[in-house]
Each structure stands twice: as structure tokens, then as C-alpha cells.
């Protein structure tokens, strides 16, 4: 197996990469810090903020955050092509500071709807930043540096999401809401992100003569139509977007699951997030070893099967009699099965999604790869919004949080059957992978 290129970590010492890496890390961190803090505060201090059912409100927040991805991704791609990418990132960071200013007013005035407006704003901030992030690297890194550079960015995004979620969940760990800490932290992170973009080199625009459509909807349709013309890629895009549906259905229930089913404190919510997020990282990193360093579609149905198995087991584990959990130690000691299910859901999620993304990257037309990624972001957002709406409908109909876990796991089994029917190559690849592993063990024996 080839050695890790020495340039991968040395990029962190270079101006063309290090400030960009820091800015995108802080963006992911701040999104999740603010969103998780709001969800946690609403969940554990609901009566002082709203009379709405907490479960419905949490799913509404998740849906509103992702809505801009569905509506503005095509326009964001046009902006990234027309203008200097570094200038766009600086503008986006200024927007982030303004959004956090609005959120500060919402926090101090106890105005929930201002905070929800800021959630939509942060979703728009991430939508605008996404295409620029993915198109900046090829402009500043050599071809042989792209794999390492992309790996570093994905690692930074994962760490940013996880640490942001944990920080957001910890804001009321002592039982009181520390609003000055929330406000100062989110504003400071946004300001630091702007400073880092000022250190980045300029990036010449790709298509400066491009005319940006005032109406984003025709551009969305054109982008999706082009992507649909490549059947293999489009099926992989839909399968990838399904994972975002699955994840949104599961993760949005964690706050209420921790409070009402596990009878735990915010630390329990943080533990569930950590288990799932670490699992995603482990599963993603294991794909190279499991596939022998190449794209292996057989991992996709195996990953999907694992999602169903451990989604069902999470439902079963949640149905067990549970004592009040006041500290993290109790959860780990008495309910290891719940944490293990969350971790393994993440592991199999990573195994499922990484080969799909690699297929999209390698089988798309190179000249249209960015637009294809933009189309996938639109589909991801659509699937997540639909997931939030379905979860809200199920909760309104009286379905319990564990019941939503079971519904999602069984729906995933249906997706697996459809995927293997539409693309039999996935099932054949899974069979070949299992056969090779069995034969390998026999040879060792």
C-alpha cells in the first residue's frame, strides 16, 4: 500500500492552505455550536422559551437549517464560478458575523423566533460556503496534493462538527443557561474565521462573464437534469442523499431521546452525539482497508444492512426499563448497548456513504463535477427537509421517539432492496466482497 504523501500535513504550514483550512473548520464548528446550543436549551429549558411541543420544534429547527441548501445551492455554485473565491469567503464570513449579531439579540431578549431566523441564516451561510470550499482546493493545490488536501478538509469538517455539537450541548450542563458565553463564543468564532480569510491568497474567478440567474429555480432544474443524464452517478447521488435523510431522522430525535427515554442530563445527549460522530469517522477511515484501496460498491449494501440492524436494535434497547440517568458514568455502565448502537450506526453509515461519494467523483464528467456536487447538495437538502417533515408528522400522530428509530431502520431496508433492484452491480459487488473475505480467511487457516 502506498505511503502517505508527505505533503498532506505540511500543507498546514502553507498560506495557500492553512488559513482556508482554519476558516472552513470554524464555519462547521460555529454552525453546530449555535444549532446544538439552541436545541439543547429548548429541550432542557423549554417552558421559559416556548409552549410548542419540544419534539416538533427540534425537528422544525433541523428542517429550517437545511432549507437554504435546497433553494440556494445552484445560485451558490454560480457565485463561486463568477467571483474571486477568496472574496466570496470573506463576504460569507461577514454575513456570519451579522447573523451571530442577530442571534445575540435573540438570546438576550429571549426571542425564540429571532434565534430561529438566525438558524436559517446559518444554513444560508453554509450553502454559500460549500461550493467555494470544494472549488478552492483544485485552484491552489497540485494534482498530487488534492487527495491529501481533501482528506485534511474532511477531517477538519468532522472535528468541527463534533466539537461544535459537544460545545453546544455543554452550555447548560450545570443546569443553567450561560447566554453570555454562547453569544461571546459564536461571535468570536465568526470574527476569527473572517481574520483567517484575510490571510488567504486571492483566487481568480473561473467564469467572470457568467450571468447569475435572478430566479434560482430554473438553474436547479437544469442542474438536476444534467446530473440525471448519467444513470450510474444519479443513482449514487440519490443513495447518498438517502443517508442524509436517515441521519436527520435519527439525530434530530437525540435531545428528546436523551431526556425522556434515557431520563438523562445534557451530558447524555452529548454522549449520543459523540458515539454517532466518532462512528462516522471510524467507518469512513475503514473503507480504504475494507476495499483494498479502491472503490468497492459492495460496501454500500453492507453498510445499508448495518444501518437497519443497529437502527432496529436501538429501538429494542430503548424499550428496556431504564433507571434515571443523571451522569454520563451511569449511561456507560448500565446502558452500553444504547451507546454501542449509536456508534455502530455511525460506523456503517461511513462504510455506506464513502464509496458512493467516490463513485460520483470519478464517474462524473470532470467539466461538470462542481455542478454535479451542487445538484447532490440540493438532493441532500430535499431529503433532509422531507425527513424533518415526516418526523414531525409521526410525532404529531403519537409515534414515540423509539418508534421513529424503528420506522427509519425499516424504511432503510426498503431502500436497500430498491437499490439492489435498480443497480444489481451493488449486490454482485457485495457478494464478491464477502466471497473474497471468506476465501481469504480460509487461506489463512
N, C-alpha and C positions, 0 to 999 in steps of 0.2 A: 504494500500500500504506500502511495507517495507521501513523503514527509510534508508537514505543514509549511507553507511558504513563509519565509522569514519576514516578508513584508507585512503580514497580517497585523501584528501588534505594533510594529514600528510605525504604522500609519497614525497611531495615536500621538506621535511626536511631530506630525507634519501639519502645517497650516491648512493645506488643501482638504484635510480630513478631520482633524481633531475638533475644531470649533463646530463643524457640521454635526459630528457625532454627538457632541455635548448638547447642541440645540435640539436635535431630534429626541434624545434621551429625556431632556427636561420637558419637552412637549408631551410625551407619553406619560411621564411622571405626573405632571400637573393635571392632565385630563382625569386621570384615575384618582389622584388625591382629592380633587374637588368633587367629582361624582360620587366616590365612595363615602366621603365625609358627609355629603348631603343625605345619601341613602341611610347611612348609619344613624345620623341624628334623627331623621324622620322615624326610623324603626324603633329606636330606644327612647325617644323623647316626643312621641307622636302628638300627645294631647296638647302640648304647648305650641304646636305648629299648624295642625290641620285636624278637621273632623272626618276627612276622607279615609276609607279603609287603607291601611298601610300597604298591603299586598298589591292592591290596584295602583297606588301611587308609585311604588317602586318599579313596577312594570311600565308605567307611563313614562317615568324618567328615562328608563333604558330605551324605550322606543323613540322619545323625542331627541335623545342624544344622537341616535344613528340616522334620524330622518334626513339631515343635510347631506349625508353620504349618497342617499338615493337621488336627491334632487339636484345636487350641485357638482357631482363628480365629473360629469362631462365638461362643464364650464371650467372647473379647476384644471383639467387637462389642457384646455385651450389656453388658459392664462399661463400655465407653465411653459408652453411652447412659444408663446408670443413675447414674453418678457424675460429679462435677466433673472435667473433663478435665485440668485443671492438677494436681489432686491425684493423679489416676491416673498422670500422667507423673512426678511426684515419687516416688511409690511404686515405679514401674518403675525409676527411677534408683537407688533404694536397693537394689532387687533386683540391679541390675547391679553395684553395689559389692560385695555379698555374693558374687556369682558370681566376680568377679575375685579375691576373697579365697580362695575355694576353689581357683581356678586357681593362685594363688601357692603354696599348699601343694603342689599337684601339681607345679609347676615345681621347687621346691626339694627335694622328696622324690623326684623322678624317678619319679613315679607317673603313668603314661600314662592309666590309667582315670579318675583324678580330673580330668585335663585333658579327657578325652572327656565326662565328666559336665558339666564347665563349658561345653563346646560345646553340649550340649543345653540348658543353662541360658540361654546367649546366644541360642539360637534361640527359646526361650520369651520372653525379654526383647523381641526384635524382634517377635514375634507380638502381644504385649500393646501394644506401642507403635504398631503400624501403624494400627489403626482410629482411635485417638485423634489421630494425626498428620493423617489425612485429614479428620476431622470438626472439628478445632480451627479451621482456616482460615475456613470459612464463618461461624463464630460471631464472629470478630474482624475480618474484612475485609469491606469493602463489596463489592457485586456487581461493580462495575467494577474492583476490585482483585484479584479472585480469579485471573484468568488470569496476571497478573504475579506474584502471590504463589505460585501453584502452580509457575510456571516457576522462581522462585528456589529453591523447595524441591527440585524435581527436579535443578536444577543442584548444589545443596548435597549431595544424596544421591550424585550421580555423583562429585563431587570427593571426598567422604568415602570412598566405596568404593575409588576408585583410589588415593588417598593411603594408606589403610589397608592395601591389598594391597601397595603398594610398601614401606611401612614394615615390614610383616610379613615380606616376602621379604628384606629387608636385614639381618635380625637376625643372620644368620651369614655375611654377605658377606665377612668377613675370615677365615672358616674356623673360627671358634669361636662357640659359642652364648653370647650375653650374657643369661643368665637374669635378673640383677638389672635390666637395662634393660627387658626385656619386662614384668616384674612391675610396676616403678615406672611405666612408661608406661601400661599398661592401667588400673591403679588411679587414676592421676592424671586420665586422660581421663574415667573414670566419676565421679570426685568433681567435676570441673569441670562435667560435664553436670548433676549434681544442683544445683550452685550456680546454674546458668542457669535451671533450672525454678523456683527460689525467686524469681526476678525476674519471672516471667510473671504476667499478670493472671489472676484466677480465671475459670472458665468454668462457667456454670450448667448442671446436668445436663439432658439432653433429655427423658428419661423416668424421673424419680426413683422412680416407683412400680413400675418393671419388676422382675419376679421372675426372677432368673437361674437357669436350669436347672442342677441338680446334675449331670445327665447331658448331656454336650455332643453326643452322637451324634444324638438326635432333632432338636436345633437345626440341626445340619449338614444333615440330610436335608431339613428344612423350607426352609432357605435355598437349597439347590440346586434343590429342586422349584420354588420361586418363580422362580428365575433361568431355569430351563428352559422356563417358560411363554412367554417371549419368544424365539422361534426365532432371529431375527437377532442378538440380544445373546448368546444362549447359544453360537451357533456362533463368534462373535467371541471369547468367553471361552475356548472350547476351543482356538482357533487361537492366542490369546495365551499360553495355558498350554503349548502345544507349544514355543514359543520358549524357555520356561524349561527344558523337557526338553532341547532342543537345546543350550542354553548350559551346562547342568550336565554333559552328556555330554562336551562339548569341554573346558571349563575344568578339570574335575576331573583330566584327563589331563596338564595342562601341567607339573606338577612332574616327573613321570617322563619326559615327552617331552623336557624341557629337559636332564635328567640323562643319560638312557640313549640317546636318539636324537640329540640335538644335542651330547651329551658336554660340557655346559656347567656353569657355576657358578650359584649362586642369582641372579646378575645377569641371566642368560639367562631364567630363569623370570620375573623382574620385567619384562624387555623384552617377553615374550609377553603378559603381563597388560596392560601399558601399551598395546601396539598394539591389542589387542581392545577395551579400555575406551575409549580415545580414538576408535576407530572407531564404537563405540556412540554416543558424543556427537556426532560429525560426522554420522552417519546420521540421528539424531534431529533435529538442528538443520536438516538439509537438507530435511526433509519439508515445511516450510511453503513453501519456494521451489518444490519439485518439484510440489506440489499446488496452487499458486496461492493459498495461504492458506485452503483449505477441506479438509474431509475427503474424501479420494480413495481409494476402496477398491482402485483399480488398482495402487497402490503395494504392496499386500500380496503378490500373486503375483510381482511383480517382485522384491521383497525376498526371498521364499522361493527363487526361482530363483537369486539371487545366493548365498544360503547354501549351496545344493547345489553350485554351480560351484566356489566357493572352498573348500568342505569337501573336495571331491574333489581339488582342486589341492594342498591341504595334505597329503593322503595321498601324492600323487605326489612332492611336494617332499621329504617325509620319507623317501622311498625312495631318494633320491640318496645317493651316497657322501659322507660328511661327516667332515671332519677334527675333531680335538678342539678344542672352543671354550672357551677359558679366560677370555676377556674379552669384554665387550659389543661392542667395536670389531670383533672378528673376525666375529661374527654379522652385524653390519650390512654389513660389507664383502663377505663370501663367501656369505651366505645371506639376502640381502634378500628373496628370494621367500617364505621362511617368514614373516618379519615382515609382508610385504605381504598374504599370505593371512590372517593373524590380524587385521590392520587391516580388510581388506575384509569379512571375516566380521562384524566389529562394525558396519561401515557398513550393510551390507544387513540386519543384524539390527535396527538402529534404524529403517531405512526400513520394515521389515516390521511392527514392533510398534506404532509410534506411531499409525498410522491405526486400528488395532484398538482401542487404548485410547480414542481419541477417539470412536469409534463407540459403545462401551459407555457412555461418559459421557453422550452426547447422546441415545441411544435407550432408555436405561433410564428407568423411572418415577422421577421426582425424589424421591418419598416413600420409595423403596426403594433409592436409589442406594448408600447405605453398605452395606446388606445384600448388594447385588449385588457390590460390590467385595470384601466379605468372602468371598462364595462363590467369586469368582475367585481369591482368595488360597489358599483350600482346594484348588482345582483346580491352581493353580501348584505348591503343595507336593506334591500327589499325583503330578504329572508328574515333578517333580524326584526324589522318592524312587524312583519307578519307574525313572527314568534311572540313578540310582546302583546300583540292584539289577541292571539289565541290564548296566551296565558291569562290575560285579563278576563277573557270570556269564560275560561274554565273556572277561575276563581269566583267570578260572579255567579256561575251555575252551582257553586257549592263544592267544587272539587278541591281536595286538600293539596297542600304543597307536595307531600309524597306521591299523591295521585298524578300530579303534573310530571314528576320524575318518571313514573311508570308510562304515562301517555307518550312522553318524548322517546323513551327507550324502545317502545313497541313501534312507534312511527319510524324510528331509525331502522328497525328490522325490515319494514316495508320498503324503505329507501334502498337498502342493500339488495333486496330481491329485484327491484326495478332496475338498479344499476347493472346488475349482472345479466339481466334480460336484454337491456339495451346495448350493453357493451360486453359480450361474452369473453372478450380478451381479459377482463379483470378476473373473472372466475378461473379461467385457464391458468393465468399467471399465479393465482393463489395456490392452485393445485400443484403447479410445477415447483413453487417455492417450498411447500410442505413436503413434497416428494424428495426434493434435494436435501432438505434438512434431515429427514428420516434416513435417507441413504448415507448421509454424512456421519450420522451417529452410529449407524451400523458398521461403517468402515472403521470408525474409531474403536468400536468394540471388537 
